[in-house]
Amino acid sequence: MTDTDRELLRATFGEDAELYDHARPGYPDQVFEDLVRLGGLSPRSRVLEIGCGTGQASRPLARLGGTIIAVELSPELAAVARRNLREFRNVTVEVSPFEHWTPPTTPFDLVISATAFHWIDPAIRVDKAADVLRPGGTLAVVHTEHVAGGTENFFADAQACYEAFDPRTPPGLRLTPAADIPDDPIEVAPSARFGPARFRRYEWEQGYTTGEYLDLLMTYSGHRTLPRPAGDGLLACIANLIDRDHGGQISKRYLTRLTMADRAA
Ligand SMILES: C[S@@+](CC[C@H](N)C(=O)[O-])C[C@H]1O[C@@H](n2cnc3c(N)ncnc32)[C@H](O)[C@@H]1O
């Protein structure tokens, strides 16, 4: 992806912050339990979250206590995040691209980024995360991807909709089983700034009605940037499949991966 593409695509999430807020799922509770256990997170921890969206990971993090600063690119998403997090006096949401954000002088114990680290400039993200961590502090990167499972016939049939309406679709694409997706330290360990990576994986399913699923699709940068007639055609094709063949309800299977590495001394 070029720098220009990345900057265009990452700006799409804030175009409809309320949609993002109600349509995007959060993460399994076990992710946050593992962060406490493996990342040494405690009510005394100082946590930096990069790209908080409307608070999908920030809310469970905030419940764990600690001081949380969340840095978010989109003022619209940050405004909804502040609303969602208003009961937590331990959370501050700052609007800035992480690349240009000025950190406080006190270092952090944990830097976490949930479904957002890959949107940060790859030439900057790992070193800047290391710079703001104390020695021994942890960088935690959470990724979620769509994997084989759930309502499998629907996803196999939906491929024809993508091939008809989205020219970027590779022909014959099929979902990958979670077991075939390897752990990948590349995002946290391409430099000598971090020790060996630790991995945890979580598989889970979420049910969607037709309307909920179309809303979810419209939170993805790829769908948001599809030109209008093709985008509308794609959504109509998918809605028709869910209503006609699946009684208006499908299930989607996710793999969430947590990758952690500690800053070298
Ligand atoms: C896919 S969303 C993930 C949001 C949320 N963390 C979640 O788990 O749903 C990516 C988020 O990263 C933010 N983002 C993208 N580039 C950023 C940057 N350079 N600095 C800070 N935030 C950024 C986007 O605005 C968006 O909120």
The ligand as an ORCA input file, in Angstrom:
! r2SCAN-3c Opt
* xyz 0 1
  C     -10.083      0.027     12.039
  S     -10.171      1.364     13.140
  C      -9.996      0.579     14.740
  C     -10.661      1.382     15.834
  C     -10.757      0.681     17.185
  N      -9.462      0.579     17.827
  C     -11.369     -0.700     17.066
  O     -10.815     -1.621     17.650
  O     -12.413     -0.842     16.413
  C      -8.614      2.186     12.950
  C      -8.544      3.408     13.849
  O      -7.238      3.964     13.802
  C      -7.348      5.356     13.644
  N      -6.113      5.807     13.001
  C      -5.718      5.563     11.725
  N      -4.531      6.131     11.486
  C      -4.160      6.739     12.649
  C      -3.024      7.511     13.030
  N      -2.043      7.750     12.161
  N      -2.966      7.989     14.285
  C      -3.970      7.736     15.175
  N      -5.072      7.030     14.863
  C      -5.171      6.523     13.613
  C      -8.589      5.523     12.780
  O      -9.110      6.821     12.787
  C      -9.511      4.496     13.414
  O     -10.132      4.997     14.565
*
